[in-house]
Amino acid sequence: MMTPCDPWRPVILHAMTTDCPLPAPDQIRDALRVVIDPEVGVNIVDLGLIYDVQVSAEMIAIDLTMTSPACPLSDLVLADAGAALAAAWPEGPPVSIKLVWNPPWQPAMMSEQARKALGW
């Protein structure tokens, strides 16, 4: 049986209750900037952890990775991402956040801001 913390199972976070305008993928990414990777201290968007954002009336689907498959705090990052989106669009469509590993994360995926913050 899969548990909510199973990294291979998408996390469904809330359900749409009204006909609110749908957010654009860039708005989703902006909302996720409040989610800080607790080990690195940089937001998950600038770290390059958000691989894909798809928005439809049926669902907001996000592919997210971690800097390492051994990340001990992936559940926290997933929960924080879900909470950030639920706060930004409480009446929006359901949110599915899928933890993915391909392609493997690399430092080159970070934004210039993240590199500067980390002194790279």
C-alpha positions in Angstrom: 0.0 0.0 0.0 1.3 3.5 -0.9 1.4 6.1 1.8 1.1 9.9 1.3 4.8 10.2 1.8 5.6 7.6 -1.0 7.9 9.5 -3.4 6.4 7.7 -6.4 2.8 8.8 -5.7 1.7 12.3 -6.7 0.4 14.4 -3.8 -3.2 15.7 -4.4 -3.7 18.7 -2.2 -7.0 20.5 -2.6 -10.1 20.5 -4.8 -11.7 23.3 -6.9 -14.9 24.6 -5.5 -15.6 27.6 -7.7 -15.0 28.9 -11.2 -11.9 31.0 -10.4 -9.6 32.1 -13.2 -6.8 29.7 -13.7 -3.2 30.8 -12.7 -0.6 30.8 -15.5 2.4 28.5 -15.1 4.6 31.6 -14.3 2.2 32.5 -11.5 2.5 29.0 -10.1 6.3 29.3 -10.1 6.2 32.7 -8.5 4.0 31.3 -5.7 6.5 28.5 -5.2 9.3 31.0 -4.6 8.3 31.1 -0.9 9.3 27.4 -0.5 12.8 27.3 0.7 14.9 24.2 0.5 15.8 23.8 4.2 19.2 22.3 3.5 20.4 24.9 1.0 18.4 28.0 2.1 17.4 28.9 -1.5 13.9 28.7 -2.9 13.0 25.7 -4.9 12.3 27.6 -8.1 15.7 29.3 -8.3 17.3 26.0 -7.3 15.9 24.5 -10.5 13.8 21.9 -8.7 10.6 22.7 -10.6 10.8 20.8 -13.8 7.3 21.2 -15.2 4.0 23.1 -14.5 0.8 22.2 -16.3 -2.4 24.1 -15.6 -5.9 23.1 -16.6 -9.4 23.4 -15.1 -9.0 19.8 -13.9 -5.6 20.0 -12.2 -2.4 21.9 -11.6 0.3 19.3 -12.2 3.8 20.0 -11.1 6.9 17.8 -11.6 9.4 18.6 -8.8 12.8 17.0 -8.0 15.3 17.2 -5.2 19.0 18.0 -5.3 19.6 14.3 -4.3 17.4 11.2 -4.2 18.7 10.8 -0.7 17.2 14.1 0.5 15.8 13.5 4.0 13.5 16.5 3.8 11.6 15.8 0.6 8.3 15.3 2.4 8.7 18.8 4.0 9.5 20.4 0.6 6.4 18.7 -0.9 4.2 19.8 1.9 5.5 23.3 1.8 4.9 23.5 -1.9 1.4 22.3 -1.5 0.7 24.7 1.3 2.0 27.6 -0.8 -0.2 26.8 -3.7 -3.3 26.2 -1.5 -2.7 29.6 0.1 -2.3 31.3 -3.3 -5.3 29.6 -4.9 -7.6 28.2 -2.2 -10.4 27.8 -4.7 -8.3 26.6 -7.6 -8.2 23.1 -9.2 -6.6 20.2 -7.4 -2.8 20.2 -7.2 -0.7 17.2 -8.0 2.9 17.4 -7.1 5.0 14.5 -8.5 8.5 13.9 -7.3 10.6 13.0 -10.3 14.2 12.0 -10.8 14.8 12.4 -14.5 16.7 14.3 -15.5 18.9 14.2 -12.4 19.2 17.6 -10.8 22.5 19.4 -11.6 23.9 22.7 -10.2 23.7 24.1 -13.8 19.9 24.1 -13.3 20.1 26.9 -10.7 19.2 30.5 -11.6 21.8 33.2 -11.5 20.2 34.5 -8.3 20.7 31.1 -6.6 24.3 30.8 -7.8 25.0 34.3 -6.3 23.2 33.4 -3.0 25.4 30.3 -2.7 28.6 32.1 -3.7 29.1 30.2 -7.0 
